[in-house]
Each structure stands twice: as C-alpha cells, then as structure tokens.
C-alpha cells in the first residue's frame, strides 16, 4: 500500500490515531542551524543543505521511547536538525505493556552477552505480544507505515519494534534496521532469532562492523554509523560557573573535594557497583574525593529499580558512604553540571554500543576513564584523548569469569583515577585533545551527513 492509494478520509483517521505514537518537539525551541553555522562554518551547512536535492520522500524513525537513554537523545537532535535543513524526518514510538518491556530488556541483556537460559521463553513472549494485542495496540502506527512509498525511508531501531517488519514486507519504502547494542558476544539463540528478522530489512546499520558482521552470514547490506551529540542541547550547552556550583550544592556535593562521576542508567552492564568498589580503594589510599552516580530513568527499562536497590546496598557497606551520591539525572542541566564540575568522568561499562556519556564528557574538555569496550574505543585512546582500562572476561550470565581478574580491573580503575588526580596539567592536555576529536567526528551535523550518505549510497 503506498500513500497515494489511501483516500483522504482514511489518512485523516490514521493521523488522529498517530498522536500517541508521534514525537512532537516543543514549539518554542531555538533553531539549531544558525548555532551550528557559527560552530562548524557556513560551508559545512551549505554542504548539508545540498542533500535536499537527493531526497524526494521522508525519513521515518521508529523506536520504543521518547525519553531516557542514548537512542532517544540521538533521534531528538537528528529530527530537529534534519527538518530545519529541509529534509523531512519523522519519529514514532511503539506502545507496549510492562511485560513486553521486561521481555525486550531480556533481549537487550542477551544480545550484550548474558546467557539466557530462558531465551526460548523470551522469544515466545515477544511473539505473543505482537500476535496477541501488540499488533492491535500499534495498529494505527502500522497502518501509517504501510502508506510509505518507494521514495520514503523507514529506520527501525533496536529489538523492541523489530517485529514490525513482519507487517511491512510488501511496503516499497527502503527499510533499514539500526541496532545500537554491543553484540560482540551475544547469546546465540537470541541473536539467531533477531537476525532472522533483521535480514528481512533492506539493510542493517550498526555502530561497528564487528558487532554485527559475524552473525549475518552472506548478508551484504551492512552499514556503520556512529551516534552523536548536540552541543546546543540542555545537556551539553555552556553553563555559567554560578549555576554549576548551585546545582552541586543542591545535591550535597562538597566544594573543594575532587568529584568522580559516572553518568548512566543503573544497569548491570555499566557496573555501578564496581565503580563504588574502585572509589573505596581510592579513599583507602588516603586520597580525599567524592563519587556521584548520576542515573536516568527510561520508560523501556524495567531493571532500574532492582539495580538501584543493589547500588544502595553496596553504598551502605562503604566506610565512605556519606561521600557517595546517587543523583537522579532526569534534568539534563543537572547532568551537564556534573559532567562539567567533575574532576574525572568514569564509564566502567562491560559492554557498550557507543557511550554517548563519554562523548558528552569529552566535548566538555573533561578527562575520561573508560573501559575499552565497544564504541568507547572509537572515542578514547589511552593517554591520547582519555584513559582506558582493559575489560575483564565475563561468564554467560555477565558475572566475572575470574574474581582475581575482576579485582585487578577494579584496581586498575582506581590507579588511573589516582594518576589523573595527581597530574592535573597532563590530564588537561589530554582532555583538550578529546574535545577536538568529538567536535570533528561526533556532533549531530557529522552524524546526519553520514546517515544521508548511507541512504543515498543504497539508492544508487
């Protein structure tokens, strides 16, 4: 079904039902193009505007949430900027129940490497949702996607809406699946199921080729695309020192004491418990400092409350618990302030698709210590643009394969942090190089151009 075969009355009805699925930006948001022109230059923006001649249809994104997590932040920026450039871009979310998001969180964990003894049950529950209520819950969105014509482009993100392809196989739009997850060592059964659906798309986009290529056999339409940040969002734009200090005071941060910060969901794959253990080692060495775990919530992540309880339990064991701050970071200005105020920004991930919180910290000329996994390796080179520590091996359920190796990993994080705290001038030089790398490679203008290039190359 293409758009010109749907009568006006039917389209009007679809449009009404789409309101609960459609992303609508705030009307009073400041235009991005003039600000980007000042940052990257008029010629770069002119080059982007020339892409308007290459697109006659619209680009439609579908994911599972408008808030919380890197994918939502990525799409919010790209949609705004693309439409300002004159290239129509729309963004929709699927609807689901708590049981469904429990299931897809299980998919996410399994794809990142956690062995899933109940993989078959997860797959059964996932299929059951779409075939017993989920299709009806998202029927208006599906009807709309079926109106897309061959001049249009549909990009579906991650596992949650992946199943939609089964209702869209005869749609003539270019259909791409974009996966943002580190699938270096996934649960085999879960990955096999996901790939069986992904291959129904015209192409697959991943952050790194190594994440996806080993799993797709002779499937050739693979593309790589790094995420990006918007330097003018509330999370990244410039802040006055007075506002930063006031926000730190409001969260109980003591002035004059170095602050270590990790910004992420409270997720097992970010190992916030391990960050607390490294902090304890730093304090045991006699070095005065504080720790803030700044976490956000997301409507498609049901594990947050469980992990919050585990983190609080670990904090309660610490001799320095009064200096360990758990901060709900749903206010992007708070996140911005913590990343700017921090003496060190940590990202102790076990798996990481890209790590936009690393990108954000580097852009703010802050020094980063991160595990050398996934997309983090694209951003942080040890002693060059930041500092890295080697990952530790994990078992099929995500726990350390060796407690000795895990302890050495925690110790390495503590030692890197102490090195930075004791060599501030060296760290400032490294942080400056990190900022240059992000400005050149990982801002929204670069990511949009790379996306447009992928879409155009497929059409040729």
N, C-alpha and C positions, 0 to 999 in steps of 0.2 A: 504494500500500500504506500503510495507516495502522496505528498501533501496535496497535489492538485487533483487527486481523486476523492478528497474528503470535502463534503459540502460545507458551506459557511456555518450552518446550524450545528453540525457535528463538531467543528473546530471550536465554536463558541462554548459548547458544553465541556469539551476537553480542557479548554483554557480555564474555566471556572474550577474544575476539579484539580488543576495543577497547582493551585495556590499553596496547598500543604506540602508540595514537593519542591517548589521553586525557590531558589535563592534570590532575594531582592535586596540590593545594597541600600544603605542609608542615603537618603536624597541629599543631605547637606554635606556629604563627604567632599573634600577638596580634590580637584582634578590632579591626577598624577603626572600627566605628560609634561606640563611646564616644569615641574620639580625635577623630573628625570632629565629633561633637556639641560637644566643647569648642572646636573651631576655628570652625565655621560657625553654631553655635547650635542649640538644641533644635527650634525651629520649622522650620528648613530640613530637618532629618532627619525630622520628622513628615510634612512635605510629601512627601518621598521615599517614606516607608513607605506613604502612601496609594495609591501606584501599584500596590501588591499587589492591590488590588481590580480592577485593569484587565487583569491578565494571568492567564489560566487555564492556559496552557501553559508551555513553556520556551523560552528563547532559546539557540540553539546557534551558536557561532562556529567557523569552520574557517580555518586559515592553514597556514603551512609550517614554522614553528619555534616552540619554546617559549622560546628564549633568543637574545639578540643582536638589536639593532635596536628601533626605537620601537614597532612593532606588537605585538611580544611583551610589552613592558613595559606597554603600554596594556591589553592583554587580561588580563594577570595581575592588575592592580588592579581592573578592572571586574568580573571574575568573582568575586573575593573579596567585594567590597562588595555586589554585587547579591544574592548568596546570603545575606549577612548581613541584607539588607533583606527577605528572604523571597521574592524573585523568582528563580526557578530559572534559572541560567545555566551552560552547559557550554562547554568549549573543547577542540577536537581539532586535530590536525595531520595533513597528508598525509605520506606517505612517498615518497621519491624517491632516485634514484641521482645521482652526481656529474654525469653528462652532462646529466641533466634540470635540475639547478640551474645548470649552465653556460648552458643554453638560456634559462631564466627570468631569469637575470641579464642576458642579452642583450635579453630583452623589456623588462626594467626600464630599461636604458640607452636603448633605442629609444623607449620611452614618455616618457622625460625629455628627449628631443630629439636623441639621437645617431642620425644617419642610418645605417641598417643595409642595406648592400649585400647582405647575406645574410639579409634578412628572410624571404624565402620558405623558406630552409633552416631558419631558426629555427622557423617555423610548422610545417614538415614534421616536424622533430624533436619538437616539442611534441605534435603529434597522434600521432606514432608512439609516444611514451611511454605515453600513455593507452590506446592501442589495441593495444599490444604489450607487456604486462607491467605497466604502471602501474595499469590497472584492477584486475588481479588483486592487485597489491601493496596496494591500498587497498580491496579488495573488502569487508572487514568494515565499514569506515567507511561505504562506500556503502550497504551493506545497512542499517546503522543509520539513516542519513539518510533512507532510503526508508520508515522506520517513522514519520517525523514526520507529525503530523496537522494539520488546519486551524487548531487552536488554538496551534500552535507557530510559531516564527520561526527561520529559518536565515539567518545572515550569513556570507558567504564573502568573504575578504579578499585583494585584490591578484591578480596574474595566475597565481600558481603553482597554486592549486586551482580557478581559474575554470572549467576544462573539466568539472568535476564536474556542472555544470548539465545537461550532455547526458544524464546518467544519472538526472536528478531532475525532469524536466519535468512528469511526472504527479503529483509529490508535492504535496499540498494545502497544506502549510505556506507561510507568507509567506516568499518567498525574495528576499534583498537582496544585492547585491554592493557591497562597500565598498572603494574604491580610495584609497590613501594617497599616491599618486605625483603629482608636479607634471607634468601633461600639457599645459602651456601650448602647447608647440610640438613635438608628438611626430612620430616617423617615421610617415608616412601609412599605409603598408601594414600596419605592426604595429598601429597604432591601429584601423584598419578591422577587422582580424581580431578584436581584443579586444572592440570594441564589438558586433560581430555576435554574440558570446556573451553580453555583458553585457545586451543587450536581451532575452534570454530570461528574465531575472530580473523580479520584480515591481517592483523599484525599484533605483536606484543612489545610493549615498552617497559624496560627495566632500568634501574639506576646504574647497574653494572652488568656487563655481559655474563660475567662468571656466576651471577645469581641465577640466571635462567637457562643459559645455553646447554648445560649438561643434562637438562631434564626434558628437552623438547625434540630430541631425535633429529630428523631431517627437516623439521620446520625451519624455514629460512627467513621469514619476515620478522626479524628481531631488530629492535632499535634501543639505544641507550640515551637516557636523558636525566641529567642531574636536577634535583629540586633547587629552589632559590628563595631568597628573602626580599621583602620590600623595605628599603631603608627608610621609607616615609610612614610606615605603619606605627601605631602607638607603641608597639613592642620594640621598635628599632630607631625611631627618630630621636633627634638630640634632646637632652634634658638639662635643665639648669641644676647646678650642684645643690641649690637650696631644696629643690623638690626631691632629689635623690636622698639627701640626708633626712628630710622629713619622713619619707616613706620607710627608711631604715629604722628611724626612731619609733615609728608606729608599729613596727614588727619586732621591737625589742632588741635590735642589733646595737651592740655597744660601740661607740666611737673609739677609735684608736687601737682596736684589736683587729688583726687581719681576718678577712672573711673568706671562707671557701664555700663555693656554691655549686650545686648540681640542679639544673632545671630539666625536669622530665616528668612523665607520668610515673606514679608509683607502680612500677611494672617489674616483674622478676627479671626481665631481660635488661633492665637498667641497673640492677643490683644496688639499690639504695642501702640495703643492709651492709653490703661490703664497703660502701662509702663511709658509713658510720664507723666501721671497724678500722679503716685507714685513718680516720680522724682521731680515734682513740690512740693509735700508735704515734701520731704526730704530737699529740698532747703529752703522751707518756715520755716523749723525748725531751720535754721541757719547753717546747715552743708554744707560746700563747697564740691562740686563734679561736675562731668560731666557725660553725658549719650551718648552712641553710640548705635544706632540701625544698626546693620550690617546685610544686607539682600542680598540674592542671587536671581538670576533670573532663571527661568526654562521654557523650551520650551512648556511644557504641562500645564502651569498655566497662564491663561489669566486675572486673577484678580489682578495681581501685580500692574499694573498701576493705577487702581482705588484706591487700598489701599494706594499706595504711595501718592496720592493726599490727602487722608484723614489724613494721618500721618503728612504731611506738614502743613495742615490746623490746626491740633492740636498743632504742634510746634509753629506756628505763634501766638497762643493765650498765650503762656507761657512767663512769665516775664524773664525766663532764656534761651530763645531760642538760644542765641549765644553759649550756652554750650550743646546744643542738636545736635548731629552729625548724619546725615544719610549717611551711608557708603555702597556703592555697593561692596559686598563681593565676586565677582566672582573670584578674585585672592585668591586661598587657603592660600597663605602665609600671606595675609592681615588678613584673619580670624584667622589663627594661632597666629599672633602677638597680635590681640585684645584679644583673649582668655587668652593669657599669661600675658599681661600687665594689664588686668582688675583687679580692687580691688574686684569686685563682678561680677559674671555672673548670669544673670536672665533668667528664662524661664517661662514666665507667660502665659502658654497655657490654653485654655478652654477644649480642647480635645487633646490627644497626643498618637499616636500609640506607640512610644518608646521615642523619643527625643535624637537623636544622638548628638545634640549640647551639651546636658547635659553630655553625655558620654565623649565627647572631652574635655570639661572644667574640669571634674573630673580627667581625665587622666593627665592633666597638673597641677594637685595639686592646682587648683583654687577653691575658695569657691562658691557654687551654692545656689541660692534661686529659688525654682521652685514650681509651683502649683502641688499639689498631685493628679495628674490625670494619667490615662493610664499607659504606660510603665515607666513613670518617677518614679512611686512608686517602681519599681524593682531596681532602682538605688540609689535614695536619701531617706535616713531615717533621719527624723528631729533630729538635734543635734547629729547625729552619722556620716553620710557621707556627710551631707549638711544640708540645712534648707528648710522646706516646709511650704507652706501656703495652707489653705483649699480652695477648689474651691467654686464658687458661682453657684447657680442654674440659669439655662437659660430657656427661653421660647422656643417654637418650632422654632422660627426664629433665635435663637442663641443670642438674647439680654438678659440682666439680668432680672430675674423674679422680683427682688426687688432692687430698687435703693439704699435703705439703706444697703442691704446685699452687693451690689457691692462696695459701698463706704467703708464699713468695710473691704472688701477684699483688696482694694487698700491701705487702711491704714495699714493693716497687712503687706503688701509687704514693704511699706516704713519703718515700725517699724523694720522688720527683717534686712533690709539693714543698718539702723542706728545701730542696735545691733552689726552687723558684723564690721562696720567701727570703732566702739568704743571698740571692743575686738579683736584686730588682732591676739594675741597669741592663743586664744581659736579657732579662725577660721582656723589658720594654722594647728592645730592638726586635726580638722575635715576634712580639705581638704586632708591631708595625708591619712586618712582612706578611703576617696572617691577614691583616686588614686589606692590603694591596691584592692579595690572591682572591679574596672574596669579591672585592669591587670589580675585578676583571672578569671573574668566571661565574659568580653565583648570585647575581642580582636578577630581579624579575625580567629586565629587558633582555638579558642574555638567554635566560631560560625560554622566554617566549619566542625569540628568534630561532632557537634550537628546535622548539616544538613545531614552528611553522615549517622549518626546513625538512623535518621528518615527514610531515603531512604532504608537502609538495613533492618530495622525492618518491613517495609511494604512488602518487598520482601519475608520475612520469613513466 
